Amino acid sequence: MITHIEAIYHDGVFQPVQDVKMPENQRVRLSIEPVEMDGIAKARQWLVDVQAMQQRIAPERGFFPDSAVSIAEDRMR
């Protein structure tokens, strides 16, 4: 089965941008095609990265509101 995903190369490791459904330690073959991003794509990627960071941090430090409504609701608790 062939699946195309986007990843970011950082500190010698390819980090997938989205969730990848496969067993841990599964060996794969990579074909690398650099992706050029425009301003909108960079902004969307930034949002994806921030949301992924929130998901990693939330179990340890709790929920991070991401909108004015969420912040107001959080403060009213």
N, CA, C and O of each residue as an XYZ file, in Angstrom:
308
protein
N       0.843     -1.171      0.000
C       0.000      0.000      0.000
C       0.893      1.241      0.000
O       1.798      1.348      0.828
N       0.653      2.165     -0.906
C       1.413      3.410     -0.980
C       0.562      4.529     -0.400
O      -0.606      4.686     -0.756
N       1.160      5.304      0.497
C       0.502      6.452      1.105
C       1.411      7.654      0.966
O       2.613      7.556      1.214
N       0.856      8.780      0.575
C       1.630     10.012      0.465
C       1.342     10.873      1.686
O       0.183     11.128      2.016
N       2.389     11.315      2.349
C       2.241     12.203      3.494
C       3.256     13.327      3.365
O       4.234     13.212      2.627
N       3.019     14.406      4.083
C       4.006     15.471      4.165
C       4.718     15.332      5.500
O       4.123     14.932      6.500
N       5.987     15.666      5.498
C       6.783     15.596      6.719
C       7.744     16.775      6.738
O       8.025     17.391      5.710
N       8.231     17.068      7.914
C       9.227     18.122      8.093
C      10.508     17.460      8.571
O      10.493     16.671      9.516
N      11.607     17.780      7.919
C      12.908     17.240      8.311
C      13.494     18.170      9.361
O      13.720     19.350      9.094
N      13.743     17.636     10.565
C      14.232     18.457     11.676
C      15.161     17.622     12.547
O      14.795     16.534     12.990
N      16.344     18.125     12.786
C      17.333     17.426     13.626
C      17.579     15.994     13.160
O      17.701     15.085     13.981
N      17.652     15.791     11.849
C      17.979     14.480     11.315
C      16.834     13.489     11.286
O      17.046     12.303     11.032
N      15.602     13.967     11.546
C      14.443     13.070     11.606
C      13.315     13.649     10.753
O      13.065     14.854     10.784
N      12.635     12.789      9.990
C      11.448     13.203      9.257
C      10.254     13.094     10.194
O       9.941     12.006     10.679
N       9.582     14.220     10.453
C       8.423     14.247     11.344
C       7.167     14.450     10.507
O       7.029     15.487      9.859
N       6.242     13.480     10.505
C       5.017     13.625      9.718
C       4.202     14.823     10.189
O       4.150     15.120     11.383
N       3.569     15.504      9.242
C       2.727     16.648      9.566
C       1.379     16.180     10.103
O       0.806     16.831     10.978
N       0.869     15.075      9.599
C      -0.407     14.539     10.058
C      -0.179     13.164     10.692
O       0.913     12.602     10.613
N      -1.230     12.638     11.320
C      -1.127     11.307     11.929
C      -0.855     10.257     10.857
O      -1.381     10.334      9.746
N      -0.035      9.284     11.204
C       0.285      8.177     10.308
C      -0.158      6.893     10.997
O       0.272      6.591     12.110
N      -1.012      6.152     10.329
C      -1.529      4.924     10.916
C      -0.686      3.745     10.442
O      -0.896      3.209      9.353
N       0.271      3.352     11.280
C       1.090      2.182     10.992
C       1.743      1.736     12.292
O       1.867      2.526     13.228
N       2.157      0.490     12.356
C       2.773     -0.014     13.581
C       4.090      0.703     13.886
O       4.809      1.125     12.980
N       4.387      0.829     15.174
C       5.667      1.397     15.590
C       6.806      0.573     15.000
O       6.686     -0.642     14.839
N       7.894      1.230     14.684
C       9.110      0.609     14.156
C       8.925     -0.028     12.782
O       9.762     -0.821     12.351
N       7.841      0.309     12.092
C       7.621     -0.195     10.736
C       8.654      0.428      9.804
O       8.801      1.650      9.780
N       9.354     -0.370      9.056
C      10.330      0.131      8.089
C       9.573      0.559      6.836
O       8.690     -0.156      6.361
N       9.928      1.744      6.298
C       9.278      2.276      5.099
C      10.335      2.773      4.125
O      11.499      2.934      4.493
N       9.937      3.014      2.900
C      10.826      3.593      1.890
C      10.336      5.014      1.617
O       9.152      5.227      1.356
N      11.240      5.973      1.677
C      10.889      7.373      1.452
C      11.387      7.838      0.093
O      12.515      7.543     -0.301
N      10.547      8.559     -0.610
C      10.943      9.300     -1.807
C      10.760     10.762     -1.448
O       9.648     11.185     -1.131
N      11.821     11.534     -1.491
C      11.772     12.897     -0.986
C      11.549     13.884     -2.123
O      12.298     13.908     -3.100
N      10.507     14.695     -1.981
C      10.167     15.741     -2.943
C       9.955     17.027     -2.148
O       8.928     17.167     -1.484
N      10.898     17.970     -2.197
C      10.728     19.213     -1.435
C       9.440     19.937     -1.829
O       9.075     19.991     -3.004
N       8.770     20.482     -0.836
C       7.520     21.205     -1.049
C       7.780     22.689     -0.829
O       8.216     23.104      0.246
N       7.510     23.476     -1.853
C       7.633     24.928     -1.724
C       6.300     25.467     -1.224
O       5.249     25.143     -1.775
N       6.344     26.283     -0.185
C       5.116     26.801      0.396
C       4.942     28.283      0.093
O       5.898     29.058      0.129
N       3.696     28.660     -0.208
C       3.387     30.080     -0.319
C       2.971     30.591      1.065
O       2.967     29.824      2.028
N       2.631     31.846      1.171
C       2.291     32.439      2.461
C       1.123     31.760      3.150
O       1.175     31.518      4.356
N       0.064     31.447      2.405
C      -1.108     30.807      2.993
C      -0.758     29.406      3.462
O      -1.168     28.999      4.549
N      -0.012     28.668      2.665
C       0.389     27.315      3.054
C       1.257     27.351      4.304
O       1.124     26.489      5.174
N       2.146     28.341      4.405
C       2.983     28.464      5.598
C       2.134     28.743      6.832
O       2.387     28.189      7.902
N       1.130     29.597      6.685
C       0.246     29.902      7.810
C      -0.542     28.668      8.229
O      -0.697     28.402      9.421
N      -1.041     27.913      7.252
C      -1.773     26.684      7.578
C      -0.855     25.673      8.262
O      -1.258     25.010      9.218
N       0.368     25.560      7.773
C       1.321     24.635      8.375
C       1.634     25.049      9.805
O       1.738     24.202     10.693
N       1.783     26.343     10.028
C       2.033     26.844     11.374
C       0.891     26.440     12.298
O       1.129     26.003     13.424
N      -0.361     26.585     11.826
C      -1.515     26.211     12.632
C      -1.506     24.719     12.944
O      -1.770     24.325     14.081
N      -1.210     23.890     11.959
C      -1.124     22.441     12.176
C      -0.047     22.128     13.214
O      -0.263     21.307     14.106
N       1.102     22.775     13.098
C       2.193     22.545     14.048
C       1.797     22.951     15.465
O       2.096     22.238     16.423
N       1.126     24.094     15.599
C       0.700     24.564     16.922
C      -0.334     23.613     17.515
O      -0.266     23.289     18.701
N      -1.288     23.163     16.708
C      -2.299     22.234     17.209
C      -1.666     20.913     17.636
O      -2.075     20.330     18.640
N      -0.681     20.439     16.893
C       0.023     19.210     17.276
C       0.763     19.418     18.592
O       0.778     18.533     19.448
N       1.374     20.585     18.752
C       2.075     20.887     19.997
C       1.089     20.924     21.166
O       1.389     20.418     22.247
N      -0.089     21.521     20.952
C      -1.105     21.560     21.998
C      -1.506     20.144     22.410
O      -1.666     19.868     23.599
N      -1.666     19.258     21.450
C      -2.063     17.882     21.758
C      -0.986     17.152     22.542
O      -1.297     16.308     23.383
N       0.289     17.469     22.274
C       1.371     16.834     23.027
C       1.467     17.388     24.443
O       1.763     16.648     25.381
N       1.219     18.686     24.602
C       1.396     19.342     25.893
C       0.172     19.193     26.791
O       0.322     19.086     28.008
N      -1.025     19.184     26.229
C      -2.260     19.180     27.015
C      -2.332     18.066     28.057
O      -2.752     18.342     29.181
N      -1.944     16.812     27.752
C      -2.027     15.778     28.791
C      -1.163     16.094     30.019
O      -1.496     15.699     31.136
N      -0.073     16.796     29.807
C       0.837     17.107     30.911
C       0.438     18.385     31.645
O       0.513     18.451     32.872
N       0.012     19.401     30.887
C      -0.216     20.724     31.490
C      -1.655     21.206     31.427
O      -1.967     22.272     31.959
N      -2.535     20.452     30.794
C      -3.931     20.867     30.727
C      -4.292     21.518     29.405
O      -3.463     21.642     28.503
N      -5.537     21.927     29.314
C      -6.130     22.470     28.093
C      -5.647     23.884     27.819
O      -5.527     24.694     28.738
N      -5.371     24.180     26.558
C      -5.013     25.526     26.122
C      -6.146     26.068     25.255
O      -6.347     25.573     24.146
N      -6.903     27.082     25.727
C      -7.948     27.657     24.877
C      -7.327     28.277     23.627
O      -6.233     28.838     23.687
N      -8.027     28.174     22.494
C      -7.460     28.712     21.255
C      -8.364     29.737     20.576
O      -8.174     30.046     19.399
N      -9.344     30.266     21.305
C     -10.176     31.333     20.757
C     -10.649     32.220     21.895
O     -10.605     31.819     23.058
N     -11.098     33.419     21.568
C     -11.575     34.344     22.596
C     -12.738     33.742     23.373
O     -12.816     33.903     24.591
N     -13.645     33.049     22.685
C     -14.780     32.417     23.354
C     -14.289     31.346     24.317
O     -14.744     31.283     25.460
N     -13.366     30.504     23.866
C     -12.824     29.450     24.733
C     -12.112     30.043     25.938
O     -12.229     29.520     27.046
N     -11.382     31.120     25.734
C     -10.666     31.762     26.841
C     -11.668     32.318     27.845
O     -11.495     32.147     29.052
N     -12.715     32.981     27.359
C     -13.736     33.523     28.257
C     -14.424     32.409     29.031
O     -14.634     32.539     30.237
N     -14.781     31.315     28.359
C     -15.417     30.185     29.037
C     -14.487     29.589     30.077
O     -14.928     29.224     31.166
N     -13.212     29.486     29.756
C     -12.240     28.930     30.690
C     -12.125     29.803     31.932
O     -12.028     29.282     33.044
N     -12.136     31.108     31.765
C     -12.013     32.026     32.902
C     -13.258     32.024     33.776
O     -13.183     32.357     34.959
N     -14.399     31.654     33.213
C     -15.645     31.641     33.980
C     -15.815     30.358     34.786
O     -16.759     30.254     35.570
N     -14.935     29.385     34.618
C     -15.045     28.115     35.359
C     -14.710     28.302     36.805
O     -14.749     27.344     37.577
